[in-house]
Amino acid sequence: MMCCNNCPFNPSNDTNAPKCDNPICQKTNNHCSENFCGKNLGTRCFMDYYVIDKLYQEDELAEGLAFETLRTALIGRDRALLISLFQRARQELRLKMWNWLEENEPRSLWILNPIFSAYGLAELNSITSTNPKIRSKYLEAIVSNPYCGRYYKEYYSLQEVNYEL
């Protein structure tokens, strides 16, 4: 979640983006209240759902907001949101998010352990003490993520589905 006053989905913004029904930030003097801002909550909001829903389609707005959703997932320790974000992002964006996590939040990499486990790797507590050879295996698990939603879309578009019983 980002500050609702800066969000493209805020009903008061003049954008063509869909509108959020429930912005929680209150504007005071052209900025958020000093005591409260949605960007510090770590709970999912309309923007996060939009990013997850549209990211596998390589939606430009969703890709631009992916790091805000990454921040939401980290603040809220929301494993499902973080894994969904990595699953749906294109390979280049996954690599950028991984690099950002390594540099800024290395202790949060444990949240991605289900992806590592699916790739046959041991659980990871932090990448800081990992040697480069082992680190590259975890990076490969993230970058070559077989669960990317875009691949499901391509697979199902190639399949002819017969719904007759």
Backbone hydrogen bonds in HBPLUS format (Angstrom, degrees):
<---DONOR---> <-ACCEPTOR-->    atom                        ^
c    i                          cat <-CA-CA->   ^        H-A-AA   ^      H-
h    n   atom  resd res      DA  || num        DHA   H-A  angle D-A-AA Bond
n    s   type  num  typ     dist DA aas  dist angle  dist       angle   num
A0006-ASN N   A0003-CYS O   2.93 MM   3  5.49 152.5  2.00 117.1 125.3     1
A0007-CYS N   A0004-CYS O   3.27 MM   3  4.92 150.1  2.37  93.1 101.8     2
A0010-ASN N   A0007-CYS O   3.23 MM   3  5.53 170.1  2.24 113.4 116.0     3
A0020-CYS N   A0009-PHE O   2.68 MM  11  5.31 163.0  1.71 150.8 148.6     4
A0013-ASN N   A0010-ASN O   2.96 MM   3  5.49 161.3  2.00 119.4 125.5     5
A0028-THR N   A0031-HIS O   2.78 MM   3  5.51 176.1  1.78 164.8 165.8     6
A0031-HIS N   A0028-THR O   3.20 MM   3  5.51 150.4  2.30 108.5 116.8     7
A0040-ASN N   A0037-CYS O   3.17 MM   3  5.95 167.8  2.19 122.4 126.1     8
A0041-LEU N   A0038-GLY O   3.09 MM   3  5.36 170.9  2.10 116.9 119.0     9
A0049-TYR N   A0045-CYS O   3.15 MM   4  6.52 161.0  2.19 157.0 162.3    10
A0050-TYR N   A0046-PHE O   2.91 MM   4  6.17 153.1  1.99 150.7 158.9    11
A0051-VAL N   A0047-MET O   2.90 MM   4  6.18 163.9  1.92 155.6 159.3    12
A0052-ILE N   A0048-ASP O   3.01 MM   4  6.25 169.7  2.02 152.5 154.7    13
A0053-ASP N   A0049-TYR O   2.91 MM   4  5.97 155.3  1.97 144.0 151.4    14
A0054-LYS N   A0050-TYR O   2.89 MM   4  5.96 153.9  1.95 156.0 161.8    15
A0055-LEU N   A0051-VAL O   2.87 MM   4  5.46 139.4  2.04 150.5 156.4    16
A0057-GLN N   A0054-LYS O   3.05 MM   3  5.41 144.2  2.19 108.4 119.1    17
A0059-ASP N   A0054-LYS O   3.46 MM   5  5.68 164.0  2.49 145.4 146.0    18
A0058-GLU N   A0055-LEU O   2.86 MM   3  5.12 158.4  1.90 117.4 120.6    19
A0063-GLU N   A0059-ASP O   2.94 MM   4  6.19 160.5  1.98 156.6 162.1    20
A0064-GLY N   A0060-GLU O   2.98 MM   4  6.16 150.2  2.07 142.8 151.2    21
A0065-LEU N   A0061-LEU O   3.04 MM   4  6.28 133.2  2.27 142.5 154.5    22
A0065-LEU N   A0062-ALA O   3.20 MM   3  5.15 133.2  2.43  94.2 106.5    23
A0066-ALA N   A0063-GLU O   3.38 MM   3  5.11 159.4  2.42  96.7 102.7    24
A0068-GLU N   A0065-LEU O   2.96 MM   3  5.31 132.2  2.20 107.3 120.7    25
A0069-THR N   A0065-LEU O   3.19 MM   4  6.62 152.6  2.27 152.1 160.0    26
A0070-LEU N   A0066-ALA O   2.85 MM   4  6.15 149.3  1.95 144.9 154.7    27
A0071-ARG N   A0067-PHE O   2.98 MM   4  6.11 153.1  2.05 135.4 141.9    28
A0072-THR N   A0068-GLU O   2.97 MM   4  6.29 152.9  2.04 142.8 150.2    29
A0073-ALA N   A0069-THR O   2.94 MM   4  6.19 164.2  1.96 153.2 156.2    30
A0074-LEU N   A0070-LEU O   3.00 MM   4  6.26 154.5  2.07 148.5 155.5    31
A0075-ILE N   A0071-ARG O   2.93 MM   4  6.09 169.2  1.94 156.4 159.1    32
A0076-GLY N   A0072-THR O   2.98 MM   4  6.05 164.9  2.00 152.3 156.8    33
A0077-ARG N   A0073-ALA O   2.83 MM   4  5.50 105.7  2.39 129.5 145.5    34
A0078-ASP N   A0073-ALA O   2.82 MM   5  4.66 150.1  1.90 136.5 144.1    35
A0077-ARG N   A0074-LEU O   3.24 MM   3  4.85 150.5  2.33  92.0 100.7    36
A0082-LEU N   A0078-ASP O   3.04 MM   4  6.30 164.2  2.06 156.1 160.7    37
A0083-ILE N   A0079-ARG O   2.88 MM   4  6.03 169.6  1.89 159.4 162.2    38
A0084-SER N   A0080-ALA O   2.95 MM   4  5.99 158.4  2.00 142.3 149.0    39
A0085-LEU N   A0081-LEU O   2.92 MM   4  6.08 151.5  2.00 144.7 152.6    40
A0086-PHE N   A0082-LEU O   3.04 MM   4  6.35 161.3  2.07 150.8 154.5    41
A0087-GLN N   A0083-ILE O   2.81 MM   4  5.98 153.4  1.88 150.9 159.3    42
A0088-ARG N   A0084-SER O   3.04 MM   4  6.11 149.7  2.13 146.0 152.1    43
A0089-ALA N   A0085-LEU O   3.14 MM   4  6.11 136.6  2.34 143.7 153.8    44
A0149-GLY N   A0087-GLN O   3.06 MM  62  6.22 129.7  2.33 117.1 130.3    45
A0094-ARG N   A0090-ARG O   3.00 MM   4  6.28 158.7  2.05 158.3 165.3    46
A0095-LEU N   A0091-GLN O   3.05 MM   4  6.31 156.8  2.11 149.6 155.3    47
A0096-LYS N   A0092-GLU O   3.07 MM   4  6.37 154.5  2.14 142.9 149.6    48
A0097-MET N   A0093-LEU O   2.90 MM   4  6.14 162.1  1.93 153.7 158.4    49
A0098-TRP N   A0094-ARG O   2.85 MM   4  6.04 158.6  1.89 149.2 155.6    50
A0099-ASN N   A0095-LEU O   2.92 MM   4  6.12 165.9  1.94 150.8 154.5    51
A0100-TRP N   A0096-LYS O   2.93 MM   4  6.13 154.2  2.00 144.9 152.4    52
A0101-LEU N   A0097-MET O   2.85 MM   4  6.09 158.2  1.90 149.6 155.7    53
A0102-GLU N   A0098-TRP O   2.83 MM   4  6.10 163.0  1.86 156.9 161.5    54
A0103-GLU N   A0099-ASN O   3.02 MM   4  6.17 156.9  2.08 145.0 150.8    55
A0104-ASN N   A0100-TRP O   2.77 MM   4  5.79 166.4  1.79 156.3 160.6    56
A0105-GLU N   A0101-LEU O   2.78 MM   4  4.69 143.5  1.91 122.7 134.3    57
A0108-SER N   A0105-GLU O   2.93 MM   3  5.43 162.8  1.96 119.3 124.9    58
A0111-ILE N   A0108-SER O   3.12 MM   3  5.96 163.7  2.15 122.9 126.9    59
A0112-LEU N   A0109-LEU O   2.95 MM   3  5.64 156.3  2.01 119.1 125.4    60
A0113-ASN N   A0110-TRP O   3.03 MM   3  5.27 162.1  2.06 116.9 117.8    61
A0115-ILE N   A0112-LEU O   2.97 MM   3  5.66 133.0  2.20 122.2 133.1    62
A0116-PHE N   A0112-LEU O   3.32 MM   4  6.69 159.0  2.36 147.0 153.2    63
A0117-SER N   A0113-ASN O   2.75 MM   4  5.93 162.3  1.78 160.3 164.8    64
A0118-ALA N   A0114-PRO O   3.02 MM   4  6.11 156.4  2.07 139.4 145.4    65
A0119-TYR N   A0115-ILE O   3.15 MM   4  6.35 132.9  2.39 137.4 149.6    66
A0119-TYR N   A0116-PHE O   3.08 MM   3  5.05 131.4  2.32  94.6 108.2    67
A0121-LEU N   A0116-PHE O   2.85 MM   5  5.12 165.3  1.87 147.9 143.7    68
A0120-GLY N   A0117-SER O   2.91 MM   3  4.94 158.8  1.95 105.0 111.5    69
A0130-THR N   A0127-ILE O   3.09 MM   3  5.18 166.7  2.11 114.2 116.8    70
A0135-ARG N   A0131-ASN O   2.90 MM   4  6.04 166.2  1.92 160.6 165.0    71
A0136-SER N   A0132-PRO O   2.99 MM   4  6.07 149.7  2.08 140.5 146.9    72
A0137-LYS N   A0134-ILE O   2.98 MM   3  5.26 130.7  2.23 103.5 116.6    73
A0138-TYR N   A0134-ILE O   3.31 MM   4  6.79 152.5  2.39 151.2 158.0    74
A0139-LEU N   A0135-ARG O   2.95 MM   4  6.23 157.7  2.00 152.5 159.6    75
A0140-GLU N   A0136-SER O   2.88 MM   4  6.01 151.9  1.95 139.8 147.4    76
A0141-ALA N   A0137-LYS O   3.01 MM   4  6.26 148.8  2.11 140.2 148.3    77
A0142-ILE N   A0138-TYR O   3.13 MM   4  6.45 148.4  2.24 143.8 151.3    78
A0143-VAL N   A0139-LEU O   2.87 MM   4  6.08 173.4  1.87 159.1 160.9    79
A0144-SER N   A0140-GLU O   2.85 MM   4  5.67 162.9  1.88 146.5 151.7    80
A0151-TYR N   A0148-CYS O   3.01 MM   3  5.67 135.2  2.21 117.4 127.0    81
A0152-TYR N   A0149-GLY O   3.08 MM   3  5.08 118.9  2.47  95.5 110.6    82
A0153-LYS N   A0149-GLY O   3.04 MM   4  6.37 158.8  2.08 153.0 158.4    83
A0154-GLU N   A0150-ARG O   3.01 MM   4  6.34 159.0  2.05 148.4 153.5    84
A0155-TYR N   A0151-TYR O   2.86 MM   4  6.01 158.8  1.91 147.8 154.0    85
A0156-TYR N   A0152-TYR O   2.88 MM   4  6.06 170.2  1.89 158.9 160.4    86
A0157-SER N   A0153-LYS O   2.96 MM   4  6.06 142.6  2.10 143.7 154.0    87
A0158-LEU N   A0155-TYR O   3.15 MM   3  5.35 138.6  2.33  99.3 110.7    88
